[in-house]
């Protein structure tokens, strides 16, 4: 009870603050919805046979996970350090594990909100999840999203831990753009030059969108390489973030 | 390292040294503070006050020397200690989006037996702005909220870093009241300030830090009573005939600002009582009200004398006129 109460209160506060920040909602809900509608209804990018929303829905869900876990979490944490909030929390009994745990939990709550918006919009645009076992596909998609959340969250905290708030803001946004273009979220990886596509597949963004395209698009099993890449990033980035994270 | 035999002191620093690269910010500072005591660390900016307090809070590892708070090492025993201390940082430290009530409720959840957030809100008089986000609060309101957040865990030791800097009169009053209440409850309060008035009003003991070292320490009264020129400060109607009054007293009288007067005289305490009697008699004879009266050497003069002496100018009994008045 006394272990959980601070954690639960912190999750509540973190979720409240994340959902109350206008710029965060623009990034985590506004932009993904706009991209989904725009690219699914225009024909700027050809996505092969079938309705284009079947490609964009999984890709945009991957983008939504990345926006929240990496960009929103990283930028907010960077500013909290700048405002001295993290320093002040360092002299409370909350402790680092519960603070970071609460931040990640709050991210999951925000992702649920994102899915609750993006999935109905996808259906309205004609999205038809692949055949095969719906429950198995949903389970795999969820597993990949959780791993990716840990990986992206750790990357965001890694940047927030080592960079000044303003520099961190620019770096997180820059990384977002690069991973968006190399992540197979909007531009299919097959359209990238061969070497670039191969390099992109080693990044967590492409691994997540591969996993979601398989489970939520084609209805096939998530390829092994996607699991390995996501798992490696989740482990590596977490370990590095834990070592470099600073209260001040 | 330092074997401080006393277990009664809530806060102990022994030969504390803090370095930033080549620069030594704190140079072999030793201090102690007890339960029910208010210790004020006084000194100009850059004297090492914050560095000292940050070692006590566990933010900083001493280069050498030892610090103990409630018998614990602030770095090694960080978690158990944090439940028992309260901290008010010099600035910031609160989520900009949270209003006082939400921030207090959140912080109260961190502790096993917290104060009631709503009662604290009333104590620091933030009821009317309970829902206003931190970033829209005035400087004084922010300081009062920081103070309330430091109190929420019912701390045994409280560290207040410049609690009155840039704070409005209402905020200062709140800080003083809270500090008084904590002392009565038996808490140990360590506060830093560069403002003499606050030190004089709140502290049981003052420790003057200068260039990272202890320049003087003692009760504010003892520090101020260290010999040399004494003065009588009093308030009365503006525009008194200071020349006539000076002649009657045989001492120089100045109107420092409208209605605020200062009588300067030489040393002995008996002389000061005679002088005070003459002063009040002179005012009474003319039917003039006296609004306040203070006799003694001002802490400010004492403080400046201490700093000058510590700078090694040699002339420790430099007359107070050279000070800033």
Interface residues (C-beta under 8 A of the other chain):
Chain A: X2 X5 X6 X8 X9 X10 X13 X16 X17 X20 X21 X80 X83 X84 X85 X87 X88 X90 X91 X92 X93 X94 X95 X247 X248
Chain B: X57 X58 X59 X79 X82 X83 X85 X87 X89 X91 X92 X93 X94 X95 X96 X97 X98 X102 X105 X106 X107 X109 X110 X111 X112 X149 X153
